[in-house]
Amino acid sequence: MSRSIRHAFLLFLLLLPLRLLMAEKVADLPAPTGYVNDFAGVLSQGTRQSVEALCREVDQQAGAQMAVVTIKTLDNDQTVEEFTVELEEKWKVGKKGTDKGLILLIVLNPKKLRTEVGYGLEGVLNDAKVGRIQQTMVPLLRAGNYDAAVVTGTQAYAKEIAADAGVTLTQPTSQYDSQYGQYQYRRQPQRGSGIGGLIGLGILVGLVILMIATGNGGWLWVILSMFLNGGGRGGRGGGFGGGGGGGFGGFGGGSSGGGGNSSDY
């Protein structure tokens, strides 16, 4: 093996851990900008706005706070349950004294779905009920339809919370049928995952080998910069439009006892 190819191979081995280091950690997440925080960049603007409006109304009318969070990568040393508990401790979704908070988390890699339920909602959304609602989201997530999955799940949770509080919501809570299926939105294309990521990595390795072999190593740092920047979080959306009065005033000091449900998809 020539020296240039050997150097390129060593560089490739060094790049793999850098990609792993980009896994989201709760400590590194910014403060929430709304009820919807799409750190993975998989939700359309329309979905962010409609779900934001629904969560706002649930907060204002039913006194419960729902947070929707998407991330690209989960740290290998942390389970999805540990992540959501830590996130709840940091963001404190729910109001102090009532603890009516809920976090809906979607992880792209590994493909995990988690709903964390605060103390004050455990009687409304027990683990079994949350599990049934999540199972209606799983087929949509497997199809890459994150918009439909998020809306289906949040509408189901909102409907249960509103019924328990004895309030009527003006935002839609029934865009899915009685079996929580066949959501009305179009499927949104997946971004930055699956075979596309492997192809991109293969192209990168080929370019690195070519640059070193031809003596154009000066371009190497440009390629590395493009590669590393491309691994960051895409398209953060807080989503503030979509009807309803008022804006996001922050979460209110809630806590969770670890109730909820987790699913693979």
C-alpha positions as CSV (number, residue, x, y, z in Angstrom):
1,M,0.0,0.0,0.0
2,S,1.5,3.4,-1.0
3,R,2.1,6.0,1.6
4,S,-0.6,8.4,0.2
5,I,-3.3,5.7,0.3
6,R,-2.2,4.6,3.8
7,H,-2.6,8.3,4.9
8,A,-6.0,8.5,3.4
9,F,-7.1,5.3,5.1
10,L,-5.9,6.6,8.5
11,L,-7.7,9.9,7.9
12,F,-10.9,8.0,7.2
13,L,-10.6,6.1,10.5
14,L,-10.1,9.4,12.3
15,L,-13.2,10.9,10.7
16,L,-15.6,8.2,12.0
17,P,-15.2,9.1,15.7
18,L,-15.8,12.8,14.8
19,R,-19.2,11.9,13.4
20,L,-20.0,10.0,16.5
21,L,-19.0,13.0,18.6
22,M,-21.8,15.0,16.9
23,A,-24.5,13.0,18.9
24,E,-26.8,15.4,20.6
25,K,-26.4,15.8,24.4
26,V,-29.0,17.5,26.6
27,A,-26.3,19.8,28.0
28,D,-25.6,21.1,24.5
29,L,-29.1,21.7,23.4
30,P,-30.2,25.4,23.3
31,A,-33.0,26.7,25.3
32,P,-36.4,25.9,23.8
33,T,-37.7,28.5,21.3
34,G,-41.3,27.2,21.4
35,Y,-43.3,24.1,22.1
36,V,-41.8,22.5,18.9
37,N,-38.0,22.2,18.7
38,D,-37.1,20.5,15.5
39,F,-33.3,20.1,15.9
40,A,-33.2,17.3,13.3
41,G,-34.8,19.5,10.7
42,V,-37.4,16.9,9.6
43,L,-40.7,18.8,10.0
44,S,-42.2,21.2,7.5
45,Q,-43.0,24.8,8.4
46,G,-46.7,24.1,8.3
47,T,-46.4,21.2,10.7
48,R,-44.3,23.2,13.1
49,Q,-46.8,26.0,13.1
50,S,-49.9,23.9,13.5
51,V,-48.4,21.8,16.3
52,E,-47.1,24.9,18.0
53,A,-50.6,26.4,17.9
54,L,-52.1,23.2,19.3
55,C,-49.6,23.0,22.1
56,R,-50.1,26.6,23.0
57,E,-53.8,26.2,23.3
58,V,-53.4,23.1,25.4
59,D,-51.2,25.1,27.7
60,Q,-53.6,28.1,27.9
61,Q,-56.8,26.2,28.1
62,A,-56.0,22.9,29.9
63,G,-53.0,24.0,31.9
64,A,-50.7,21.3,30.5
65,Q,-47.5,21.8,28.5
66,M,-46.4,19.6,25.6
67,A,-42.9,19.8,24.1
68,V,-42.1,18.2,20.8
69,V,-38.4,17.5,20.1
70,T,-36.5,15.9,17.2
71,I,-32.8,15.1,17.3
72,K,-30.6,13.4,14.7
73,T,-28.4,11.2,16.9
74,L,-28.5,9.8,20.4
75,D,-25.3,9.4,22.4
76,N,-24.4,5.7,22.5
77,D,-23.9,5.9,26.3
78,Q,-27.4,7.2,27.0
79,T,-30.8,5.5,26.6
80,V,-33.7,7.4,25.2
81,E,-35.4,7.2,28.6
82,E,-32.4,8.8,30.3
83,F,-32.2,11.5,27.6
84,T,-35.9,12.6,28.1
85,V,-35.6,12.5,31.9
86,E,-32.5,14.7,31.7
87,L,-34.2,17.0,29.2
88,E,-37.2,17.3,31.5
89,E,-34.8,18.2,34.4
90,K,-33.3,20.9,32.2
91,W,-36.4,22.4,30.5
92,K,-38.9,21.6,33.3
93,V,-41.9,21.1,30.9
94,G,-45.1,21.6,32.9
95,K,-46.1,24.1,35.5
96,K,-44.7,24.0,39.0
97,G,-47.1,22.5,41.4
98,T,-49.2,20.6,38.8
99,D,-46.4,18.9,36.9
100,K,-48.7,18.5,33.8
101,G,-45.9,18.2,31.3
102,L,-45.2,15.9,28.3
103,I,-42.2,15.5,26.1
104,L,-42.5,13.8,22.7
105,L,-39.0,12.9,21.4
106,I,-38.1,11.5,18.0
107,V,-34.6,10.3,17.4
108,L,-33.4,9.6,13.9
109,N,-30.3,7.5,14.8
110,P,-31.0,5.1,16.4
111,K,-34.7,5.2,15.4
112,K,-36.3,5.8,18.8
113,L,-39.6,7.3,19.9
114,R,-40.2,8.3,23.5
115,T,-43.1,10.1,25.3
116,E,-42.1,11.3,28.8
117,V,-45.1,12.0,31.0
118,G,-45.1,14.3,34.0
119,Y,-46.5,13.4,37.4
120,G,-49.7,15.4,36.9
121,L,-50.6,13.7,33.6
122,E,-49.9,10.1,34.6
123,G,-53.6,9.5,35.5
124,V,-54.6,10.9,32.1
125,L,-51.9,9.3,29.9
126,N,-50.9,6.1,31.6
127,D,-48.1,4.0,30.1
128,A,-50.5,1.7,28.2
129,K,-52.4,4.5,26.6
130,V,-49.2,6.3,25.6
131,G,-48.0,3.0,24.1
132,R,-51.2,2.6,22.0
133,I,-50.9,6.2,20.7
134,Q,-47.2,5.7,19.9
135,Q,-48.0,2.5,17.9
136,T,-50.1,4.7,15.6
137,M,-47.1,6.9,15.0
138,V,-44.6,4.1,14.3
139,P,-45.8,3.1,10.7
140,L,-45.7,6.8,9.8
141,L,-42.2,7.2,11.1
142,R,-41.0,4.0,9.3
143,A,-42.3,5.6,6.1
144,G,-40.3,8.7,6.7
145,N,-43.5,10.8,7.3
146,Y,-42.4,12.7,10.3
147,D,-45.0,15.4,9.8
148,A,-47.9,13.0,10.0
149,A,-46.4,11.1,12.9
150,V,-45.9,14.3,15.0
151,V,-49.3,15.7,14.3
152,T,-51.0,12.3,14.9
153,G,-49.3,11.9,18.2
154,T,-49.7,15.5,19.5
155,Q,-53.4,15.6,18.5
156,A,-54.1,12.3,20.3
157,Y,-52.4,13.6,23.4
158,A,-54.1,17.0,23.2
159,K,-57.5,15.3,22.9
160,E,-57.0,13.2,26.0
161,I,-55.7,16.1,28.0
162,A,-58.5,18.4,27.0
163,A,-61.2,15.8,27.8
164,D,-59.7,15.3,31.2
165,A,-59.6,19.1,31.8
166,G,-63.2,19.5,30.5
167,V,-62.2,22.1,27.9
168,T,-62.9,22.3,24.1
169,L,-60.0,23.1,21.9
170,T,-60.3,25.2,18.7
171,Q,-57.2,23.7,17.1
172,P,-57.7,20.4,15.2
173,T,-57.5,17.2,17.3
174,S,-59.1,14.8,14.8
175,Q,-57.1,14.8,11.5
176,Y,-56.7,11.0,11.9
177,D,-59.5,8.4,11.8
178,S,-60.9,6.5,14.8
179,Q,-58.0,4.0,14.6
180,Y,-55.4,6.8,14.5
181,G,-54.4,6.0,10.9
182,Q,-54.2,7.4,7.5
183,Y,-53.1,11.0,8.3
184,Q,-54.0,13.6,5.7
185,Y,-50.6,15.1,5.1
186,R,-48.4,14.2,2.2
187,R,-45.3,12.2,2.9
188,Q,-42.2,14.3,3.4
189,P,-38.9,13.1,2.0
190,Q,-36.3,12.0,4.5
191,R,-33.2,14.1,4.8
192,G,-29.6,13.2,5.4
193,S,-30.1,9.5,6.5
194,G,-29.9,6.0,5.2
195,I,-28.2,5.0,2.0
196,G,-27.6,8.7,1.0
197,G,-25.3,9.2,4.0
198,L,-23.3,6.1,3.0
199,I,-22.9,7.3,-0.6
200,G,-21.8,10.7,0.7
201,L,-19.2,9.2,2.9
202,G,-17.9,7.0,0.1
203,I,-17.6,10.1,-2.2
204,L,-15.7,11.9,0.6
205,V,-13.2,9.0,1.0
206,G,-12.7,8.9,-2.7
207,L,-12.0,12.6,-2.9
208,V,-9.5,12.4,0.0
209,I,-7.6,9.6,-1.6
210,L,-7.5,11.4,-5.0
211,M,-6.3,14.7,-3.4
212,I,-3.5,13.0,-1.5
213,A,-2.5,10.7,-4.4
214,T,-2.2,13.7,-6.8
215,G,-0.4,16.0,-4.4
216,N,-3.4,18.4,-3.9
217,G,-3.5,18.0,-0.2
218,G,-4.1,21.7,0.2
219,W,-7.8,21.1,-0.6
220,L,-8.1,18.5,2.1
221,W,-9.0,21.0,4.8
222,V,-11.7,22.4,2.6
223,I,-13.2,19.0,2.2
224,L,-13.0,18.3,5.9
225,S,-14.7,21.6,6.7
226,M,-17.6,20.7,4.4
227,F,-17.9,17.2,5.8
228,L,-17.9,18.4,9.5
229,N,-20.3,21.3,8.8
230,G,-22.7,18.9,7.0
231,G,-22.9,16.7,10.1
232,G,-24.5,19.4,12.3
233,R,-28.1,19.8,13.1
234,G,-30.3,20.9,10.2
235,G,-33.1,23.4,10.1
236,R,-34.0,24.2,13.6
237,G,-37.6,25.4,13.9
238,G,-39.3,26.8,16.9
239,G,-42.5,27.4,14.9
240,F,-44.5,30.3,16.2
241,G,-47.3,30.9,13.8
242,G,-50.5,29.0,13.0
243,G,-53.3,30.5,14.9
244,G,-54.1,30.9,18.6
245,G,-53.4,33.9,20.7
246,G,-50.2,34.8,22.6
247,G,-46.8,33.3,22.2
248,F,-44.4,30.9,23.9
249,G,-43.6,32.1,27.4
250,G,-41.3,29.3,28.4
251,F,-41.9,26.1,30.4
252,G,-43.0,26.5,33.9
253,G,-41.1,24.3,36.4
254,G,-42.6,20.9,36.0
255,S,-41.1,17.5,36.8
256,S,-41.4,13.9,35.7
257,G,-41.3,10.6,37.5
258,G,-40.1,8.6,34.5
259,G,-43.6,7.6,33.3
260,G,-44.3,7.2,29.6
261,N,-43.4,4.8,26.8
262,S,-40.6,4.1,24.3
263,S,-40.8,2.5,20.9
264,D,-38.4,1.6,18.1
265,Y,-39.4,2.4,14.5
